[in-house]
Structure formats: structure tokens, C-alpha cells
Amino acid sequence: MNYVDREMRRLRMEVAAHQPQLAEGEKMIGTDVWKLQERKDGNVRAYLNGAYWGTTGCPTLPLAENWLEDMKWQQEAKLDGILDVRRTSVQVVIAQRKKAVEKHKLKGRKVIASTLKAIEPHVKDLQLRHLTDEKMEEIGEAMVAEGYVHEYYVNAARYLATAIRKYTRKEHGATWLPYDPPRRPKGRTTVVTKSERERVKARYAAAHDPNSGMTAKQRRDAEVAYMEFFLGMTFGSRPGAYAKLSYEQHDEGGWLDLDGAVFHRVPPGTETPGNKLADPVDIPPEVLPELRRWKAEARGNPWVFRTLTGDPLSQREQQKVFKAQMKALGIERVTGHVLRHSFITWALTKGTEPVAVAAVASISLETMLRRYAHVIRRAVQHLAHGAMASMMTD
């Protein structure tokens, strides 16, 4: 008998000593009937009252029987209101929240579900008590390293906090939260400056100078940074749209249809979630010559972003190259998402209709109006100048 078994036995004896109803012949579990069944795949399944309940996660029947015994004790404790909510699996809380938002048809249910899905791999096998402030910071860093923006992690952490609050209030009778939810950012303030654009363009021009002395990798890296800069500032696309971006239509990523003058951010017919819209966008006539030049320089290679051997450059590698290039150029805090933010900010500042900017950047109008309200208010003030000037003169 190992340490865990000994402790479980001791705890059960202590609990049993405080259960006088057992001596009076009362049933422990009521009328529930559990059954275990071994499967060829190595997992033992559990059935409750004749219906499939789920897998036990145990490879052998003896282990599954121990699991079932613990399950019965936990259910009995729950029925009697004896529950340590801190030891609840985070995945259980997430699953219940997803079901709840779908059942009640909440307006943002798709966004909530997809955002919780993003944080779910990072809380696998964790209990609520494990979600300390330090652990949540660690999860945030891991999500950013995967390519998510910090704002997305903040949303995930806040959605998870809501799920925990609702679960603990329902199951425990009082709200309990193991960490302080991070505050939502007030909004992006970093935009690309003209000087930064010129530095990227100059680096790209140097890469095409045969006397620059650059290696093949240095030239490739300069091209990647410039091309991502160009696409981000022109179309306001999310960086994910550049993964396996091609000059030809295919089923694994987006493509630049230079004949039809359309930038397909994802393969035609692909459905994207409401918070990750990726609609196709028309390519302006003034932009087509630049993209056609890129294609000509690719010399038959279909990929826009390429490795040195001609294969498609992964999104993660694109991010590494872009980050290294920005550091080399002395450009701070500029990422692919900052390029997107810069496009939206400048387009609105120039007086472009918000609905048009939202369509090009592939962002919901509601979200854009909420996040860029301060920009829009300033941008449309000039429309009132005539009335303002006439107030004391007419």
C-alpha cells in the first residue's frame, strides 16, 4: 500500500467515524448503479445507471475500481455539501461554462468558447488551487510565445475568471477566485512612425544591392520584414494570414490572386470564428505592381514567405525573423499586430468611413467602434467645423 492509498484509507476511516447513518442501515450512494467495462484501446469505461458516463482514464480494471470508489466518495461529499472547490479541475469549469453560454445563447458565445479553447491546453491537469497569480503570468507568457497577442491572453484570463466565479457560486454557495484577473488594456497606443517605415524600406533596398555584402539569409530576412510591413500596413491583416501565403490558390493557406486583384486571407470557402474574421479583400490598383514584382522575383516559387530552400516559412519563423529585424533596426514594440493597429488608426484618422476600414481589416464594426472610439471621435470632428465657425458669425 503506497502513501496515497494509506492516506485515503485513513481519511475514509475518519469520515466513516462521523457517519452514524451507516450504523442505522442507510445507503451510502442511494440508487445509482455504476458499471465498469474494459476496452481494447486500454481505457476502462464507466457506465452510470446503464448509460455511458465516460472513460475512467485507467488502463486496468483494478485501477478503475479504485477510481470508482473515489468517485462515489466524491459524489457523496457533494450531496452532503462537503466540497473542496479549490480542487476542482479547471477543465471541468471550462466545459461547464461553454455549455452554459451555448444553452443561454449568449451574444458572444462563439468568442467566449474560442478564447477559452486557446487557454485550455495551458490549464490541462490543473486544479483551481493551482491558478495563482504567478501561474497565470506564466500562462500569459506561454500564450504570447505561441503567437497570441497579450490582449488575447487578458481576455482568456477574464473569461476564465467569470467561469470560476459562476461555478464556485453554484457549487459552493460563495464566489471564490484563485487569482486577480488582469486588467484590460486601455487600447493600443503604439503606431508605426514614418521614420520606422523608412528604415525598413532602406534595409530592403540594401538587400537588393549586389554590393551590400549581405549573406543570402540576411537578404531573405530583410525581405520578410519588408513584405510583412507592406502587407500589414496596406491591408491591416492579422499576421496569421501570412502563414503559407501563396501566389497560387491552394487548400492550406491564403493566396494573392493578382489576376483577379483579390487577397484571400484563407482558402476560399473556409469559415472563421467571429473574433478571427479573415474575409477576402480587393487589392488596390496602385498596390498590384509591387506584388507582381514580388512574384517575378520569386521565379516560379509559389510561396510569398520562403525558407532559404524554397519551402513555406512557418508563422513562428516569420515572427522570429520579424522580431530580430526590428531589433536590428532599433525599432521597439512593433509587431505584426501593431502594423494592423497602425493601418486601422491611420485609415480612421484620414476620415475613412469606419465600415470601410472594418471591411478591409476584417474586424467586426462593433469591435472596432469600441476599441477605436477615441480615434473616430477626433477624425469626424472636422465635419462640424462649418457649423462651429458659423455659430457667432451668422
C-alpha positions as CSV (number, residue, x, y, z in Angstrom):
1,M,0.0,0.0,0.0
2,N,1.6,3.3,-1.1
3,Y,1.4,6.6,0.6
4,V,-1.6,7.9,-1.3
5,D,-3.6,4.7,-0.5
6,R,-2.7,4.9,3.1
7,E,-3.8,8.5,3.4
8,M,-7.0,7.7,1.5
9,R,-7.7,4.8,3.9
10,R,-7.1,7.0,6.9
11,L,-9.3,9.8,5.6
12,R,-12.1,7.4,4.8
13,M,-11.9,5.9,8.3
14,E,-12.1,9.4,9.8
15,V,-15.1,10.2,7.6
16,A,-16.8,6.9,8.4
17,A,-16.4,7.6,12.2
18,H,-18.6,10.6,11.7
19,Q,-21.3,8.9,9.7
20,P,-23.8,7.5,12.3
21,Q,-26.3,6.9,9.5
22,L,-24.2,3.9,8.3
23,A,-24.9,2.1,11.6
24,E,-28.6,2.7,11.1
25,G,-28.5,0.9,7.8
26,E,-28.8,3.9,5.4
27,K,-27.4,3.6,1.9
28,M,-24.2,5.5,1.1
29,I,-24.8,6.2,-2.6
30,G,-28.6,5.8,-2.9
31,T,-29.9,4.0,-6.0
32,D,-27.1,4.9,-8.5
33,V,-25.6,1.8,-10.2
34,W,-22.1,2.0,-11.7
35,K,-20.5,-0.5,-14.0
36,L,-17.0,-0.7,-15.4
37,Q,-16.1,-2.2,-18.8
38,E,-12.6,-2.9,-20.2
39,R,-12.0,-1.7,-23.7
40,K,-9.5,-2.9,-26.3
41,D,-8.0,0.6,-26.5
42,G,-6.6,0.2,-23.0
43,N,-9.0,2.5,-21.2
44,V,-11.8,1.3,-18.8
45,R,-15.1,3.0,-19.4
46,A,-17.7,3.8,-16.8
47,Y,-21.5,3.4,-17.1
48,L,-24.0,5.1,-14.7
49,N,-27.5,3.6,-14.4
50,G,-27.0,1.8,-17.7
51,A,-25.8,4.8,-19.7
52,Y,-22.3,5.6,-20.8
53,W,-20.8,8.1,-18.4
54,G,-17.2,8.5,-19.7
55,T,-13.8,7.0,-19.6
56,T,-12.1,6.5,-16.3
57,G,-8.6,7.1,-17.8
58,C,-7.4,3.9,-16.1
59,P,-5.7,1.2,-18.2
60,T,-6.6,-1.7,-15.9
61,L,-9.8,-2.8,-14.1
62,P,-8.2,-2.8,-10.6
63,L,-7.2,0.8,-11.1
64,A,-10.6,1.7,-12.4
65,E,-12.3,0.1,-9.4
66,N,-10.2,2.4,-7.1
67,W,-11.2,5.3,-9.3
68,L,-14.8,4.4,-9.0
69,E,-14.6,4.1,-5.2
70,D,-13.1,7.6,-5.1
71,M,-15.8,8.8,-7.5
72,K,-18.6,7.5,-5.1
73,W,-17.0,9.2,-2.1
74,Q,-16.8,12.5,-4.0
75,Q,-20.4,12.3,-5.1
76,E,-21.5,11.5,-1.6
77,A,-19.5,14.5,-0.3
78,K,-21.1,16.7,-2.9
79,L,-24.6,15.6,-2.0
80,D,-23.9,16.4,1.7
81,G,-22.4,19.8,0.8
82,I,-18.8,18.7,1.7
83,L,-16.9,20.1,-1.2
84,D,-13.4,21.5,-1.6
85,V,-14.0,23.7,-4.6
86,R,-10.3,24.5,-4.8
87,R,-9.6,21.0,-6.0
88,T,-12.0,21.2,-9.0
89,S,-10.4,20.5,-12.3
90,V,-10.1,23.7,-14.4
91,Q,-11.2,21.8,-17.5
92,V,-14.4,20.9,-15.7
93,V,-15.1,24.6,-15.1
94,I,-14.3,25.5,-18.7
95,A,-16.5,22.7,-20.0
96,Q,-19.5,23.8,-17.9
97,R,-19.0,27.5,-18.9
98,K,-19.0,26.5,-22.6
99,K,-22.2,24.6,-22.1
100,A,-23.9,27.4,-20.2
101,V,-23.1,30.1,-22.8
102,E,-24.4,27.9,-25.5
103,K,-27.5,26.9,-23.6
104,H,-28.4,30.6,-22.9
105,K,-27.4,31.7,-26.4
106,L,-25.2,34.5,-25.2
107,K,-24.4,37.0,-27.8
108,G,-20.6,36.5,-27.5
109,R,-20.7,32.7,-27.0
110,K,-18.6,31.9,-30.0
111,V,-15.9,34.4,-28.9
112,I,-16.0,33.1,-25.3
113,A,-15.7,29.5,-26.5
114,S,-12.9,30.1,-28.9
115,T,-11.0,32.2,-26.4
116,L,-11.3,29.6,-23.6
117,K,-10.2,27.0,-26.1
118,A,-6.9,28.9,-26.6
119,I,-6.1,28.9,-22.8
120,E,-7.4,25.3,-22.3
121,P,-4.1,23.5,-23.2
122,H,-2.2,25.6,-20.6
123,V,-4.5,24.5,-17.7
124,K,-4.7,20.8,-18.6
125,D,-4.5,18.7,-15.5
126,L,-4.6,21.8,-13.2
127,Q,-7.0,22.3,-10.4
128,L,-8.4,25.7,-9.4
129,R,-6.0,26.0,-6.5
130,H,-3.1,25.9,-8.9
131,L,-4.1,29.1,-10.7
132,T,-2.1,31.5,-8.6
133,D,-1.2,35.0,-10.0
134,E,2.3,33.7,-10.8
135,K,0.9,30.7,-12.7
136,M,-1.4,32.9,-14.7
137,E,1.5,35.2,-15.6
138,E,3.4,32.1,-16.8
139,I,0.4,31.0,-18.9
140,G,0.2,34.5,-20.4
141,E,3.9,34.4,-21.4
142,A,3.4,30.9,-22.9
143,M,0.4,32.1,-25.0
144,V,2.3,35.2,-26.3
145,A,5.2,32.9,-27.2
146,E,2.7,30.8,-29.3
147,G,1.8,33.9,-31.3
148,Y,-1.2,35.3,-29.3
149,V,-1.2,39.0,-28.5
150,H,-1.2,39.9,-24.8
151,E,-4.7,41.3,-25.1
152,Y,-6.0,37.9,-26.2
153,Y,-4.5,36.3,-23.1
154,V,-6.1,39.0,-21.0
155,N,-9.5,38.2,-22.5
156,A,-8.9,34.5,-21.9
157,A,-7.9,35.0,-18.3
158,R,-11.0,37.2,-17.7
159,Y,-13.4,34.8,-19.4
160,L,-11.9,32.0,-17.2
161,A,-12.4,34.1,-14.1
162,T,-16.0,34.6,-14.9
163,A,-16.4,30.8,-15.4
164,I,-14.8,30.2,-12.0
165,R,-16.9,32.7,-10.2
166,K,-20.1,31.2,-11.6
167,Y,-19.0,27.7,-10.9
168,T,-18.0,28.3,-7.3
169,R,-21.1,30.3,-6.5
170,K,-23.3,27.5,-7.8
171,E,-21.4,24.6,-6.3
172,H,-20.1,26.2,-3.1
173,G,-22.6,28.9,-2.3
174,A,-20.0,31.6,-2.3
175,T,-17.8,33.1,-5.0
176,W,-14.1,32.1,-4.9
177,L,-11.4,33.1,-7.3
178,P,-7.7,32.0,-7.0
179,Y,-6.1,34.9,-9.0
180,D,-6.7,38.5,-9.7
181,P,-7.9,38.9,-13.3
182,P,-5.6,41.1,-15.4
183,R,-7.0,44.5,-16.4
184,R,-8.0,45.1,-19.9
185,P,-5.5,47.3,-21.8
186,K,-6.8,50.8,-22.4
187,G,-6.1,50.4,-26.0
188,R,-3.1,50.3,-28.2
189,T,-1.0,53.5,-28.3
190,T,1.9,52.3,-30.4
191,V,1.7,53.1,-34.1
192,V,4.4,52.8,-36.7
193,T,6.2,56.1,-37.4
194,K,7.3,57.4,-40.8
195,S,11.0,57.1,-39.7
196,E,10.4,53.4,-38.9
197,R,8.9,52.7,-42.3
198,E,11.8,54.4,-44.0
199,R,14.3,52.3,-42.0
200,V,12.5,49.0,-43.1
201,K,12.4,50.2,-46.7
202,A,16.1,51.2,-46.7
203,R,17.1,47.8,-45.3
204,Y,15.1,46.1,-48.0
205,A,16.7,48.3,-50.7
206,A,20.1,47.4,-49.4
207,A,19.2,43.7,-49.6
208,H,18.8,44.2,-53.4
209,D,22.1,45.9,-53.8
210,P,24.7,43.4,-55.1
211,N,27.5,45.4,-53.3
212,S,25.8,45.3,-49.9
213,G,27.8,42.3,-48.8
214,M,24.7,40.7,-47.2
215,T,24.5,36.9,-47.0
216,A,21.6,35.0,-48.5
217,K,20.0,34.7,-45.1
218,Q,20.4,38.5,-44.3
219,R,18.8,39.3,-47.7
220,R,15.9,36.9,-47.1
221,D,15.3,38.3,-43.5
222,A,15.2,41.9,-44.8
223,E,12.7,40.8,-47.5
224,V,10.5,39.0,-44.9
225,A,10.4,42.1,-42.7
226,Y,9.6,44.5,-45.5
227,M,6.9,42.3,-47.1
228,E,5.2,41.8,-43.8
229,F,5.4,45.5,-43.1
230,F,3.9,46.2,-46.6
231,L,1.0,43.8,-46.2
232,G,0.3,44.8,-42.7
233,M,0.2,48.5,-43.4
234,T,-1.8,48.1,-46.6
235,F,-4.4,45.5,-45.6
236,G,-4.4,45.5,-41.8
237,S,-4.4,41.7,-41.8
238,R,-3.6,39.6,-38.8
239,P,-0.1,38.0,-39.0
240,G,-1.7,34.6,-39.2
241,A,-2.8,35.4,-42.7
242,Y,0.8,35.2,-43.9
243,A,1.3,31.5,-43.0
244,K,1.7,29.6,-46.2
245,L,0.6,32.6,-48.2
246,S,1.0,31.8,-51.9
247,Y,0.7,33.3,-55.3
248,E,-1.4,30.3,-56.3
249,Q,-4.7,29.0,-54.9
250,H,-4.3,26.1,-52.6
251,D,-6.0,24.4,-49.6
252,E,-3.5,25.1,-46.8
253,G,-3.5,28.9,-46.6
254,G,-4.3,32.3,-48.2
255,W,-3.2,33.4,-51.7
256,L,-2.7,36.6,-53.7
257,D,-4.9,36.5,-56.8
258,L,-3.0,39.1,-58.8
259,D,-5.1,38.5,-61.9
260,G,-8.4,39.0,-60.1
261,A,-6.8,41.6,-57.7
262,V,-8.0,39.9,-54.5
263,F,-6.1,39.0,-51.4
264,H,-7.6,35.8,-50.0
265,R,-6.5,35.6,-46.4
266,V,-7.7,32.0,-46.0
267,P,-8.6,29.3,-48.6
268,P,-11.9,30.2,-50.3
269,G,-14.9,28.6,-48.5
270,T,-13.1,28.5,-45.1
271,E,-15.2,29.6,-42.2
272,T,-13.5,31.6,-39.5
273,P,-14.8,32.4,-35.9
274,G,-16.4,35.8,-35.2
275,N,-13.3,37.1,-33.4
276,K,-10.9,36.0,-36.1
277,L,-12.6,37.2,-39.3
278,A,-10.5,36.7,-42.4
279,D,-12.6,37.9,-45.3
280,P,-11.0,38.4,-48.8
281,V,-10.1,42.0,-49.7
282,D,-9.7,43.7,-53.0
283,I,-6.1,44.7,-53.9
284,P,-5.9,48.4,-54.9
285,P,-4.6,49.0,-58.5
286,E,-1.7,51.1,-57.0
287,V,-0.6,48.1,-55.0
288,L,-0.7,45.5,-57.7
289,P,2.6,46.4,-59.4
290,E,4.5,45.9,-56.1
291,L,3.0,42.5,-55.5
292,R,3.6,41.5,-59.1
293,R,7.3,42.4,-58.7
294,W,7.5,40.1,-55.7
295,K,6.0,37.3,-57.7
296,A,8.5,37.9,-60.5
297,E,11.4,37.9,-58.1
298,A,10.2,34.5,-56.7
299,R,11.0,33.0,-60.1
300,G,8.2,30.4,-60.1
301,N,8.3,29.6,-56.4
302,P,4.6,29.8,-55.2
303,W,5.3,30.9,-51.6
304,V,5.4,34.6,-50.6
305,F,7.4,34.0,-47.4
306,R,10.0,31.3,-48.1
307,T,12.8,29.5,-46.3
308,L,16.3,29.6,-47.9
309,T,15.5,26.2,-49.5
310,G,12.2,27.5,-51.1
311,D,9.7,25.9,-48.7
312,P,7.0,27.9,-47.0
313,L,8.2,29.8,-43.9
314,S,6.1,28.9,-40.8
315,Q,4.3,31.7,-38.9
316,R,6.6,31.1,-35.9
317,E,9.7,31.5,-38.0
318,Q,8.2,34.6,-39.6
319,Q,7.7,36.1,-36.1
320,K,11.3,35.3,-35.1
321,V,12.7,36.9,-38.3
322,F,10.5,40.0,-38.0
323,K,11.4,40.4,-34.3
324,A,15.1,40.1,-35.0
325,Q,14.9,42.6,-37.9
326,M,13.0,45.1,-35.8
327,K,15.7,44.8,-33.0
328,A,18.5,45.2,-35.6
329,L,16.8,48.4,-36.9
330,G,16.3,49.8,-33.5
331,I,12.5,49.7,-33.8
332,E,10.8,48.9,-30.4
333,R,7.4,47.4,-29.6
334,V,6.4,46.9,-33.3
335,T,4.9,43.5,-34.1
336,G,2.6,42.2,-36.8
337,H,-0.4,43.3,-34.7
338,V,1.0,46.8,-34.3
339,L,1.1,47.1,-38.1
340,R,-2.6,46.1,-38.1
341,H,-3.4,48.7,-35.4
342,S,-1.5,51.3,-37.3
343,F,-3.4,50.7,-40.5
344,I,-6.8,51.0,-38.7
345,T,-5.7,54.1,-36.8
346,W,-4.4,55.9,-39.8
347,A,-7.3,55.0,-42.0
348,L,-9.7,56.3,-39.5
349,T,-7.7,59.4,-38.8
350,K,-7.8,60.2,-42.6
351,G,-11.5,60.2,-42.4
352,T,-12.2,56.8,-44.0
353,E,-15.6,55.5,-43.2
354,P,-15.4,53.1,-40.2
355,V,-17.5,50.5,-42.0
356,A,-15.0,50.5,-44.9
357,V,-12.0,50.2,-42.5
358,A,-13.7,47.3,-40.7
359,A,-14.3,45.5,-44.0
360,V,-10.7,45.9,-45.2
361,A,-9.1,44.9,-41.8
362,S,-11.7,42.1,-41.4
363,I,-12.8,43.2,-37.9
364,S,-16.4,43.5,-36.8
365,L,-17.7,47.0,-36.9
366,E,-18.9,46.7,-33.3
367,T,-15.4,45.7,-32.0
368,M,-13.7,48.5,-34.0
369,L,-16.1,51.2,-32.8
370,R,-15.5,50.0,-29.2
371,R,-11.7,49.9,-29.4
372,Y,-11.1,52.9,-31.7
373,A,-13.8,55.2,-30.4
374,H,-11.3,57.9,-29.4
375,V,-9.8,57.9,-32.9
376,I,-13.1,58.1,-34.6
377,R,-14.3,60.9,-32.4
378,R,-11.3,63.0,-33.3
379,A,-11.4,62.0,-37.0
380,V,-15.0,63.2,-37.6
381,Q,-14.7,66.5,-35.7
382,H,-13.8,68.3,-38.9
383,L,-17.3,67.6,-40.2
384,A,-18.6,70.0,-37.6
385,H,-16.2,72.8,-38.4
386,G,-18.6,74.6,-40.6
387,A,-21.3,74.7,-38.0
388,M,-18.8,75.7,-35.3
389,A,-17.5,78.6,-37.3
390,S,-21.0,79.9,-38.1
391,M,-22.3,80.0,-34.5
392,M,-21.2,83.6,-33.8
393,T,-21.0,84.9,-37.4
394,D,-24.4,84.0,-38.9
